[in-house]
C-alpha cells in the first residue's frame, strides 16, 4: 500500500513524515517542487500490507 505527503519549506509535514516512519512506512520517492518563493517536496511512502491474521499478503 502507498501514501504520499508534502513537506513544505517551513517544515510543515515533517511531523507527519516522522509518524509514518515510526509506523513502519518506507520512503520510496522524493520529488522536489521548486516554487517561486519556496521549495516543497512530494514524498511517497510504501508499507507492506498484512492480512488480519498478521501475516504479509503475497
C-alpha positions in Angstrom: 0.0 0.0 0.0 1.2 3.5 -0.7 0.6 7.0 0.7 2.1 10.4 0.0 2.6 13.7 1.7 4.1 17.1 1.0 6.9 18.5 3.1 6.9 22.3 2.9 10.0 24.5 3.1 8.8 25.8 6.5 8.9 22.3 7.9 5.1 21.6 7.7 4.5 18.0 7.2 7.7 16.8 8.9 5.9 15.6 12.0 3.5 13.5 9.8 6.5 12.0 8.0 8.2 11.1 11.3 5.0 9.5 12.5 4.7 7.4 9.3 8.3 6.3 9.5 7.8 5.2 13.1 4.8 3.1 12.0 7.0 1.2 9.5 6.4 3.1 6.3 9.4 3.4 3.9 10.2 6.3 1.7 10.3 5.2 -2.0 10.4 8.5 -3.8 11.1 12.2 -3.1 10.3 14.8 -5.8 11.2 18.4 -5.4 8.8 21.2 -6.4 10.6 24.5 -6.8 8.1 27.2 -6.5 8.6 31.0 -6.9 9.2 31.6 -3.2 9.5 28.2 -1.6 10.6 24.6 -2.1 8.2 21.7 -1.3 8.9 18.0 -1.6 6.4 15.3 -2.5 7.3 12.2 -0.5 5.8 8.8 -1.5 5.9 6.1 1.1 5.1 2.4 1.0 4.2 -0.2 3.6 3.7 -3.9 3.1 0.1 -4.9 3.7 -0.6 -7.6 6.3 -3.7 -9.7 6.5 -6.0 -9.7 9.5 -4.1 -12.7 10.8 -0.9 -10.6 10.9 0.9 -12.3 8.0 2.2 -10.5 5.0 0.0 -10.6 1.9 1.7 -12.2 -1.1 
